[in-house]
Amino acid sequence: MVLVIIGCVQSSYLVARGFRHIQWRLLLTRILLFAGLGLPVGIWFYHHFAGAQLKILLGVFIILVSLNELVGLYRRSGELKPLPLGILVLLLGGFIHGIFATGGPLIVMFSSRALKEKAAFRATMSFLWLSLNFILLITFILSHRITKTTLQTDAILLPALLLGILAGELLHQLADEKIFRFIVQIILLATGIFLLAR
């Protein structure tokens, strides 16, 4: 819940900053459509089943795929072919986001191949996260899961968020396309390891 609110704040800034770079056709007809279909199923699953085993499987999957992508980037010039079974990956990404509020790794795997420019990638993904997290936020509010403690924690984390945004802006400007893609895959690898460690 804390991270969903923080994510909404961060994504709102990035969407406003890069609005002109959003790839609306891909976002609306592929990414948001299919991830959005998976999201309510994940929310339902979260309320009815334990997700520990699924989290382990997700972590292992993300680690294997990100390692494969890193090897591919190292061996090639940085161009990646479209991801096979992309629609299924997006559906699973939305499903996982509904459970853990972190379906990003699967959706990023699809989008990092479909969106060639880093500015388009960042802006389009930011709008997606804002949309999905806003839906989650509404469900949290309706189920009375947002508490005073949640808001206080978010307020404490706000300075760290601002520093992170500044660091991200600097990195975005300095990194070329290939380095940017390496960074994306390294973050995905770290996410998979984090899921297994929790």
N, C-alpha and C positions, 0 to 999 in steps of 0.2 A: 504493500500500500504506500509506504514511504517513497519507494523508488518510482512508482507510477506517477505520483504528484511531481516529483523532481523531473521525471522524464517529460511530463507535459510542459513544464516551464522551459526546459532545455530545447525541446522540439519546437515550441512556439517561437523562440528566438531564431533558431536555424531556418524555419520556414519563412519568417519575415525577411531574414537576411538573404536567402537564396531563392525567393519565390519565382523569379523569372527562369530559373534553371529546372524547375519541376517538369518532369516528362509525364504530362497528364494522360496521354493515350495509354502508355504502358502501365501507369499507376492505376488508372480506373478500370481498364479492360482486362488486366491480368493480376497485378500484385494485390491491390486493395480488394478486388472482387473475390479472388480465391482465398486469400488470407482472412478476409472478412467472413467467408462462409465457414472456415474452420474455427474461428474465434468463439462463437456461442457454444459449439460442441465442447471445446476445451473448458469454458466456464462451467458448463453443466458437469463435465467430468471432474473438475476441481471440487465441486460441492458434493459429489457422490462417491468418489473413490480416492484412495491414497495414491500419491504420485511419486513415491520414492524410487520404485523400480523403473518407472518410465524416465525419471531424471537420470538414472545411471545409463540407460540405453541411449538417451539423448546425448549425454556427455561423451560416451564412446564414439557415437556416430559423428559428432562434431569434430572430435580430435582426428579421426581417420580421414574425414573429408578435407579438413583444413590442411593436414599434412600433405594430402594428395595435391591440393591446389598450390601449396608452396613449392612442391617439387615441380609441378607443371610450370609455374611462373619462373622458376630457376632455369629450367631446361629450354624454355621458349622465350620469345621476345616480350612476353607479358600479355599477349592476346590469349583469351580463353574462349573456347567454343561454348555455345548455349548449353545450359545444364539439361541433361536428359530428364524426362518426367518432371518438367518444371512445374506443371499445374499441381501435381501431387506434393511436391516440395513446398509450394505455397500454402496448400491446404493444411499440411502438417505444421508449417510455421505458424499459421493462425491458431491451430489447435493447441500447440505448445504454449503460445502466447497467452491463451485463455487459462492455462493451468499455472504457469510460472511467471507470467508477465515478462517473459524473455524469449519469445519465439524468434528474435532477431537473427540468430545464427543461421537458421534454415533459409529465411527470407533473404538474408545478405548473400548466401551462396548463389541463389538465383539472380539477384539484382546486380551483383558484382560482375556477372558475365553479360547481363542484358544492357547495363548502363556503362558505356565506355569512358565517359568523362567524369572526373571526380566531383566536379561541382554539381552535375546532374544527379550523380549517385547520392551525394550528401543531402541535397534539397529534397529529392524524391523520397528517400528513406525517412527523412525528418517528418515529412507530411504524413507518411504511413504510420510512424510511431505516435504522432500526435493523434491521429484518428483512432487507432486501436487502444491507446492508453486512455483517451477520453471516454471510450465505451466502457472500459474497465472501471474508470473513476466513477461513472454514473452507477454501475452495479455496486460498487463499494458504498456509495452514498445511500443508495436505496436499501442496502442491507445493514446500514448503520455501523459499518466497519471503520469509517473515518472518525478518529477520536481526537481529543485535545492533544494527547501525547503524540499522535501521528503528525499533527500540524507543527508541534513544537520541535520534533525531530527534523522535519523538513526545513524549518527556520534555521536550525543549527547547521544543516548541511548546505544551505544556500551559498555561503562564501566559498566553499569548496567547489560547488557547481560553477560559480562565476570564474574561478581560477581555471577550472577544467575547460570551460568554453574559450577562454583566452588562449590557453595552451593549444587547444584544438584548432583555433583560427590560425595561429602561427604555423603549426604543422601543416595545415591545409595549403597555406601559401607557399611553403618551402618545398614540400614533397612533390616530385614529378609523378606522372600517372602510374608507372611501374612500382615505385617505392610505396605509393599510396595503396596499391593493391596488396603488396607484401604486408603492410601494416594492418590492413583489414583482416587478412588471413591469420596473422599472428594474434590479433585480438580475439578472433574466433577460436583459435587453439587455446588461448588462455581461458576463454569462457568455458570450453569443454572440460578443461582441467579443474576449473573452479566448481563446475557442477558435480564432478566426481568427488571433490574434496569436502563438499558440504554435507 
